[in-house]
Amino acid sequence: MKLSNLSPSFCCFLLFFSVSALSDLLRKRIPRWILWLFLPPGLISFLLPLLPPEKGGALSLLLLPLSLLPGFLLLLLSHFSCSALGRGDAVFFLISALYLPLRSLLFLLFSAVFVSGLVGAFLLIRLRFQRRSARSLRFPFLPCLLPGLLLLTAISLFPSAF
Protein backbone atom coordinates (compact mmCIF):
# COMPACT_ATOMS: atom_id res chain seq x y z
CA MET A 1 0.00 0.00 0.00
CA LYS A 2 1.45 3.34 -1.01
CA LEU A 3 0.49 6.81 0.08
CA SER A 4 0.25 8.91 -3.05
CA ASN A 5 -1.42 12.16 -4.00
CA LEU A 6 -4.48 11.81 -1.81
CA SER A 7 -5.74 8.43 -2.91
CA PRO A 8 -9.37 7.54 -2.08
CA SER A 9 -8.05 5.40 0.77
CA PHE A 10 -6.12 8.33 2.26
CA CYS A 11 -9.13 10.65 1.84
CA CYS A 12 -11.27 8.12 3.71
CA PHE A 13 -8.60 8.00 6.43
CA LEU A 14 -8.67 11.81 6.66
CA LEU A 15 -12.44 11.66 7.17
CA PHE A 16 -11.99 8.90 9.77
CA PHE A 17 -9.40 10.99 11.59
CA SER A 18 -11.51 14.17 11.45
CA VAL A 19 -14.64 12.55 12.86
CA SER A 20 -12.70 10.63 15.53
CA ALA A 21 -10.54 13.58 16.61
CA LEU A 22 -13.52 15.91 16.81
CA SER A 23 -15.39 13.41 18.96
CA ASP A 24 -12.30 12.90 21.14
CA LEU A 25 -11.88 16.65 21.51
CA LEU A 26 -15.52 17.40 22.35
CA ARG A 27 -16.52 14.31 24.36
CA LYS A 28 -13.13 12.84 25.31
CA ARG A 29 -14.22 9.54 23.85
CA ILE A 30 -14.53 7.89 20.45
CA PRO A 31 -17.90 6.16 20.08
CA ARG A 32 -17.89 2.60 18.81
CA TRP A 33 -20.16 3.45 15.90
CA ILE A 34 -17.43 5.66 14.41
CA LEU A 35 -14.91 2.83 14.65
CA TRP A 36 -17.36 0.30 13.18
CA LEU A 37 -18.34 2.73 10.41
CA PHE A 38 -14.76 3.11 9.16
CA LEU A 39 -13.67 -0.52 9.59
CA PRO A 40 -15.25 -1.89 6.34
CA PRO A 41 -13.78 0.85 4.09
CA GLY A 42 -10.42 0.22 5.76
CA LEU A 43 -10.64 -3.49 5.01
CA ILE A 44 -11.61 -2.74 1.42
CA SER A 45 -8.77 -0.24 0.97
CA PHE A 46 -6.32 -2.78 2.34
CA LEU A 47 -7.60 -5.81 0.40
CA LEU A 48 -8.35 -4.11 -2.94
CA PRO A 49 -4.69 -3.78 -4.02
CA LEU A 50 -4.21 -7.49 -3.24
CA LEU A 51 -6.85 -8.65 -5.76
CA PRO A 52 -4.94 -8.12 -9.00
CA PRO A 53 -1.66 -10.00 -9.00
CA GLU A 54 0.57 -6.95 -8.77
CA LYS A 55 4.02 -6.53 -7.38
CA GLY A 56 4.08 -6.29 -3.59
CA GLY A 57 0.55 -7.55 -2.94
CA ALA A 58 1.61 -10.67 -1.05
CA LEU A 59 4.20 -8.67 0.85
CA SER A 60 1.45 -6.27 1.98
CA LEU A 61 -0.50 -9.19 3.37
CA LEU A 62 2.56 -10.40 5.26
CA LEU A 63 3.18 -6.93 6.69
CA LEU A 64 -0.36 -6.55 8.07
CA PRO A 65 0.47 -8.14 11.46
CA LEU A 66 3.45 -5.80 11.72
CA SER A 67 1.22 -2.82 10.85
CA LEU A 68 -1.27 -3.85 13.52
CA LEU A 69 1.44 -4.10 16.19
CA PRO A 70 1.39 -0.39 17.24
CA GLY A 71 -2.38 -0.58 17.76
CA PHE A 72 -2.10 -3.77 19.82
CA LEU A 73 0.69 -2.25 21.92
CA LEU A 74 -1.48 0.83 22.53
CA LEU A 75 -4.35 -1.48 23.49
CA LEU A 76 -2.11 -3.18 26.05
CA LEU A 77 -0.94 0.20 27.33
CA SER A 78 -4.56 1.30 27.65
CA HIS A 79 -5.40 -1.80 29.65
CA PHE A 80 -2.41 -1.67 32.00
CA SER A 81 -2.49 2.10 32.52
CA CYS A 82 -6.06 1.97 33.84
CA SER A 83 -7.28 3.73 30.70
CA ALA A 84 -4.86 6.67 30.95
CA LEU A 85 -4.71 6.18 27.19
CA GLY A 86 -8.22 5.55 25.93
CA ARG A 87 -9.17 2.25 24.36
CA GLY A 88 -10.76 4.16 21.48
CA ASP A 89 -7.37 5.73 20.66
CA ALA A 90 -5.81 2.27 20.49
CA VAL A 91 -8.61 0.89 18.29
CA PHE A 92 -8.24 3.99 16.10
CA PHE A 93 -4.62 2.98 15.45
CA LEU A 94 -5.66 -0.61 14.75
CA ILE A 95 -8.12 0.52 12.08
CA SER A 96 -5.63 3.11 10.75
CA ALA A 97 -3.22 0.26 9.99
CA LEU A 98 -5.66 -0.78 7.25
CA TYR A 99 -5.52 2.65 5.62
CA LEU A 100 -1.88 3.66 6.02
CA PRO A 101 1.50 2.10 5.30
CA LEU A 102 3.49 1.10 8.38
CA ARG A 103 6.00 3.93 7.96
CA SER A 104 3.23 6.56 7.88
CA LEU A 105 1.47 4.97 10.84
CA LEU A 106 4.64 4.98 12.94
CA PHE A 107 5.36 8.57 11.92
CA LEU A 108 1.87 9.59 13.08
CA LEU A 109 2.24 7.70 16.35
CA PHE A 110 5.64 9.16 17.21
CA SER A 111 4.65 12.68 16.21
CA ALA A 112 1.48 12.40 18.32
CA VAL A 113 3.47 11.18 21.33
CA PHE A 114 5.84 14.14 20.88
CA VAL A 115 3.00 16.68 20.57
CA SER A 116 1.07 15.17 23.49
CA GLY A 117 4.26 15.42 25.58
CA LEU A 118 4.48 19.13 24.75
CA VAL A 119 0.79 19.65 25.52
CA GLY A 120 1.13 17.71 28.79
CA ALA A 121 4.18 19.74 29.84
CA PHE A 122 2.36 22.99 29.04
CA LEU A 123 -0.70 21.90 31.04
CA LEU A 124 1.44 20.79 34.00
CA ILE A 125 3.25 24.14 34.08
CA ARG A 126 -0.05 25.98 33.85
CA LEU A 127 -1.55 23.94 36.69
CA ARG A 128 1.60 24.49 38.75
CA PHE A 129 1.16 28.27 38.47
CA GLN A 130 -2.50 27.91 39.41
CA ARG A 131 -1.47 25.73 42.38
CA ARG A 132 -3.82 22.96 41.33
CA SER A 133 -3.23 19.23 41.35
CA ALA A 134 -2.48 17.44 38.10
CA ARG A 135 -3.75 14.05 39.32
CA SER A 136 -6.97 14.20 37.33
CA LEU A 137 -5.42 15.87 34.29
CA ARG A 138 -6.77 14.40 31.05
CA PHE A 139 -6.64 15.63 27.51
CA PRO A 140 -7.62 14.01 24.20
CA PHE A 141 -4.85 12.17 22.35
CA LEU A 142 -6.14 12.08 18.76
CA PRO A 143 -5.99 15.85 18.15
CA CYS A 144 -2.24 15.54 18.86
CA LEU A 145 -2.00 13.63 15.57
CA LEU A 146 -2.90 16.75 13.59
CA PRO A 147 0.61 18.26 13.10
CA GLY A 148 2.01 14.92 11.92
CA LEU A 149 -0.99 14.32 9.69
CA LEU A 150 -0.64 17.76 8.10
CA LEU A 151 3.01 17.04 7.34
CA LEU A 152 2.11 13.60 5.97
CA THR A 153 -0.56 15.17 3.75
CA ALA A 154 1.88 17.81 2.50
CA ILE A 155 4.43 15.11 1.68
CA SER A 156 1.74 13.17 -0.17
CA LEU A 157 0.63 16.22 -2.17
CA PHE A 158 4.09 17.64 -2.88
CA PRO A 159 6.59 14.76 -2.80
CA SER A 160 9.25 16.64 -4.77
CA ALA A 161 9.34 19.44 -2.18
CA PHE A 162 10.54 17.08 0.55
Sine and cosine of phi, psi and omega as CSV:
sin_phi,cos_phi,sin_psi,cos_psi,sin_omega,cos_omega
0.00,0.00,0.75,-0.66,-0.06,-1.00
-0.83,-0.55,0.64,-0.77,0.03,-1.00
-1.00,-0.01,0.93,-0.36,-0.04,-1.00
-0.58,-0.82,0.79,-0.61,0.14,-0.99
0.62,0.78,0.80,0.59,0.06,-1.00
0.78,0.63,0.90,0.43,0.07,-1.00
-0.90,0.44,0.32,-0.95,0.05,-1.00
-0.82,0.57,-0.59,0.81,0.02,-1.00
-0.89,0.45,-0.69,0.72,0.00,-1.00
-0.93,0.36,-0.61,0.79,0.06,-1.00
-0.89,0.45,-0.65,0.76,0.06,-1.00
-0.90,0.43,-0.64,0.77,0.06,-1.00
-0.89,0.45,-0.65,0.76,0.03,-1.00
-0.88,0.47,-0.64,0.77,0.06,-1.00
-0.91,0.41,-0.70,0.72,0.05,-1.00
-0.84,0.54,-0.73,0.68,0.02,-1.00
-0.89,0.46,-0.72,0.69,-0.06,-1.00
-0.86,0.51,-0.75,0.67,-0.02,-1.00
-0.91,0.42,-0.69,0.72,-0.03,-1.00
-0.92,0.38,-0.70,0.72,-0.02,-1.00
-0.92,0.39,-0.63,0.77,0.03,-1.00
-0.89,0.45,-0.69,0.72,0.04,-1.00
-0.89,0.45,-0.68,0.74,0.02,-1.00
-0.90,0.44,-0.63,0.78,-0.01,-1.00
-0.94,0.35,-0.69,0.72,-0.07,-1.00
-0.99,0.15,-0.64,0.76,-0.10,-1.00
-0.92,-0.38,-0.12,0.99,-0.07,-1.00
0.85,0.53,0.57,0.82,0.10,-1.00
-0.33,-0.95,0.42,-0.91,0.05,-1.00
-0.91,-0.41,0.94,-0.35,-0.03,-1.00
-0.88,0.48,0.52,-0.86,-0.01,-1.00
-0.87,0.49,-0.56,0.83,-0.05,-1.00
-0.88,0.47,-0.54,0.84,0.04,-1.00
-0.91,0.41,-0.71,0.71,-0.01,-1.00
-0.90,0.44,-0.68,0.73,0.00,-1.00
-0.93,0.37,-0.55,0.83,-0.01,-1.00
-0.91,0.42,-0.60,0.80,-0.07,-1.00
-0.99,-0.12,-0.02,1.00,0.05,-1.00
-0.94,0.35,-0.76,0.64,0.00,-1.00
-0.86,0.50,-0.71,0.71,0.06,-1.00
-0.88,0.47,-0.54,0.84,0.05,-1.00
-0.91,0.42,-0.68,0.73,0.05,-1.00
-0.89,0.46,-0.67,0.74,0.01,-1.00
-0.90,0.43,-0.70,0.72,-0.03,-1.00
-0.93,0.37,-0.42,0.91,0.06,-1.00
-0.99,0.15,-0.68,0.74,-0.10,-1.00
-0.99,0.15,-0.46,0.89,-0.05,-1.00
-0.84,0.54,-0.71,0.71,0.04,-1.00
-0.92,0.40,-0.28,0.96,-0.02,-1.00
-0.99,0.14,-0.32,0.95,-0.07,-1.00
-0.90,0.43,-0.83,0.55,0.06,-1.00
-0.96,0.27,0.61,-0.79,-0.02,-1.00
-0.95,0.30,0.99,0.12,0.01,-1.00
-0.93,-0.36,0.27,-0.96,-0.06,-1.00
-0.89,0.46,0.78,-0.63,0.06,-1.00
1.00,-0.02,-0.08,1.00,-0.02,-1.00
-0.90,0.44,-0.72,0.69,0.01,-1.00
-0.92,0.38,-0.57,0.82,0.03,-1.00
-0.90,0.44,-0.63,0.78,0.05,-1.00
-0.86,0.51,-0.68,0.74,0.01,-1.00
-0.90,0.43,-0.60,0.80,0.03,-1.00
-0.95,0.31,-0.47,0.88,-0.02,-1.00
-0.99,0.10,-0.16,0.99,-0.02,-1.00
-0.84,0.55,-0.75,0.67,0.03,-1.00
-0.85,0.53,-0.59,0.80,0.04,-1.00
-0.92,0.39,-0.61,0.79,0.03,-1.00
-0.93,0.37,-0.52,0.85,0.00,-1.00
-0.98,0.19,-0.27,0.96,-0.07,-1.00
-0.84,0.55,-0.72,0.69,0.03,-1.00
-0.85,0.53,-0.65,0.76,0.03,-1.00
-0.90,0.43,-0.68,0.74,0.03,-1.00
-0.91,0.42,-0.63,0.78,0.04,-1.00
-0.91,0.42,-0.63,0.78,0.07,-1.00
-0.92,0.40,-0.58,0.82,0.06,-1.00
-0.90,0.44,-0.68,0.73,0.08,-1.00
-0.89,0.45,-0.69,0.72,0.03,-1.00
-0.87,0.49,-0.66,0.76,0.04,-1.00
-0.88,0.48,-0.67,0.74,-0.02,-1.00
-0.93,0.38,-0.73,0.68,-0.09,-1.00
-0.99,0.14,-0.23,0.97,0.03,-1.00
-0.99,-0.14,0.30,0.95,-0.03,-1.00
0.81,0.59,0.70,0.71,0.06,-1.00
0.90,0.44,0.48,0.88,0.14,-0.99
-0.88,0.47,-0.61,0.79,0.18,-0.98
-0.97,-0.22,0.80,-0.60,-0.08,-1.00
-0.92,0.39,0.52,-0.86,0.04,-1.00
-0.91,0.42,-0.55,0.84,0.03,-1.00
-0.89,0.45,-0.59,0.81,0.06,-1.00
-0.89,0.45,-0.67,0.74,0.00,-1.00
-0.91,0.40,-0.69,0.73,0.01,-1.00
-0.92,0.39,-0.56,0.83,0.09,-1.00
-0.84,0.55,-0.70,0.72,0.01,-1.00
-0.94,0.35,-0.54,0.84,0.07,-1.00
-0.89,0.46,-0.73,0.69,-0.01,-1.00
-0.94,0.34,-0.57,0.82,0.02,-1.00
-0.89,0.46,-0.46,0.89,0.02,-1.00
-0.89,0.46,-0.38,0.92,0.04,-1.00
-0.98,0.21,-0.46,0.89,-0.05,-1.00
-1.00,-0.02,-0.56,0.83,-0.18,-0.98
-0.91,-0.41,0.49,-0.87,0.14,-0.99
-0.93,0.38,0.40,-0.92,-0.06,-1.00
-0.83,0.56,-0.68,0.73,-0.02,-1.00
-0.87,0.49,-0.68,0.73,0.01,-1.00
-0.92,0.39,-0.65,0.76,0.01,-1.00
-0.89,0.45,-0.71,0.71,0.02,-1.00
-0.91,0.41,-0.62,0.78,0.06,-1.00
-0.87,0.49,-0.71,0.70,0.02,-1.00
-0.89,0.46,-0.69,0.72,-0.02,-1.00
-0.89,0.46,-0.76,0.65,-0.04,-1.00
-0.93,0.37,-0.61,0.79,0.04,-1.00
-0.92,0.38,-0.59,0.81,0.03,-1.00
-0.93,0.37,-0.63,0.78,0.05,-1.00
-0.90,0.45,-0.67,0.74,0.02,-1.00
-0.89,0.46,-0.76,0.65,-0.02,-1.00
-0.90,0.43,-0.66,0.75,0.01,-1.00
-0.92,0.40,-0.52,0.86,0.10,-0.99
-0.90,0.44,-0.67,0.74,0.05,-1.00
-0.90,0.43,-0.70,0.72,0.02,-1.00
-0.89,0.45,-0.70,0.71,0.02,-1.00
-0.88,0.48,-0.68,0.74,0.03,-1.00
-0.89,0.45,-0.69,0.73,0.03,-1.00
-0.87,0.49,-0.71,0.70,-0.01,-1.00
-0.91,0.41,-0.63,0.78,0.04,-1.00
-0.90,0.44,-0.68,0.73,0.03,-1.00
-0.90,0.44,-0.68,0.73,0.02,-1.00
-0.88,0.47,-0.70,0.71,0.03,-1.00
-0.91,0.41,-0.57,0.82,0.01,-1.00
-0.89,0.46,-0.68,0.73,0.02,-1.00
-0.94,0.35,-0.46,0.89,0.04,-1.00
-1.00,0.06,-0.05,1.00,-0.01,-1.00
0.84,0.55,0.68,0.73,0.04,-1.00
-0.91,-0.41,0.39,-0.92,-0.01,-1.00
-0.98,0.19,0.56,-0.83,0.01,-1.00
-0.98,-0.19,0.18,0.98,-0.06,-1.00
-0.88,0.48,-0.62,0.78,-0.04,-1.00
-0.98,-0.19,0.33,0.94,-0.01,-1.00
-0.93,0.37,0.81,-0.58,0.05,-1.00
-0.63,-0.78,0.64,-0.77,0.12,-0.99
-0.57,-0.82,0.46,-0.89,-0.06,-1.00
-0.93,0.36,0.63,-0.78,-0.06,-1.00
-1.00,0.05,-0.66,0.75,-0.11,-0.99
-0.86,0.51,-0.62,0.78,0.05,-1.00
-0.87,0.49,-0.35,0.94,0.05,-1.00
-0.94,0.33,-0.20,0.98,0.07,-1.00
-0.97,0.24,-0.32,0.95,-0.15,-0.99
-0.83,0.55,-0.75,0.66,0.01,-1.00
-0.86,0.51,-0.69,0.72,0.03,-1.00
-0.91,0.42,-0.62,0.79,0.01,-1.00
-0.93,0.37,-0.61,0.79,0.06,-1.00
-0.90,0.45,-0.66,0.75,0.03,-1.00
-0.91,0.41,-0.67,0.75,0.03,-1.00
-0.89,0.46,-0.65,0.76,0.03,-1.00
-0.91,0.40,-0.67,0.74,0.03,-1.00
-0.89,0.46,-0.66,0.75,0.03,-1.00
-0.90,0.43,-0.61,0.79,0.01,-1.00
-0.93,0.37,-0.62,0.78,-0.03,-1.00
-0.98,0.21,-0.61,0.79,-0.08,-1.00
-0.79,-0.61,0.93,0.37,-0.08,-1.00
-0.89,0.45,-0.49,0.87,-0.03,-1.00
-0.96,0.27,-0.32,0.95,-0.01,-1.00
-0.98,0.19,-0.24,0.97,-0.06,-1.00
-0.93,-0.38,0.00,0.00,0.00,0.00
